[in-house]
Amino acid sequence: MGRATFLEIVLAILLPPLGVFLQYECREEFWICLVLTLFGYLPGIIYAIYILTK
């Protein structure tokens, strides 16, 4: 885990939950990203990039 492809990073910027879904499927990381994206687009992007690159 933690090895994101270029496509996943681009998707994490455009649609944060989709980028996380490709890596983690429907685990808690996806749901956290979805909620953060609903509260604000920028928190969703930051979390998605963080979770994909950690």
N, C-alpha and C positions, 0 to 999 in steps of 0.2 A: 504494500500500500504506500501511498505518497508519491508515486511516480506517475505524474500526469502527462498525457500527450499534448501536443500543440492544439489538436482539435478540442480536447476537453477544456483547455484554458480559454480558447476563443468562445466556446459555448458557455463557459462560466461567466464571461463578460457580457455576452448577449442575453442569455437566459440562464441565470445562476442555478436554479434547481435542476435543469437538464444536465448541466455539466457534472453536478454532484451525483445525479441519478446514474449516469453512465459508469461511474466508478463504484458507487456504494449501493446501488439499487434502492430498495425501499426501507433502508435502515434509518436510525435516528438522525444521521447526518443529513439525509435528504429532507426530512421533515423540519429540522431546524432551519435549513437553508430556505425552504419554502415559506416558513413563517417570517423569517427575517426579510425575505424579498417582498412579502405582502405588506410588511410594516414600512419598508423603504427599499428602494432599488439598490442604493449604495451599500447598506449593510449586507444585503444578500450577495453582492459581488465580492465584497471583502471576505466574508465567511467562506464563500465557494472557493476562491483562490487560495485562502489559507488552508482549508481542509484538503484540497487537491495537492498542495505542494508540501505539506508537513511530512 
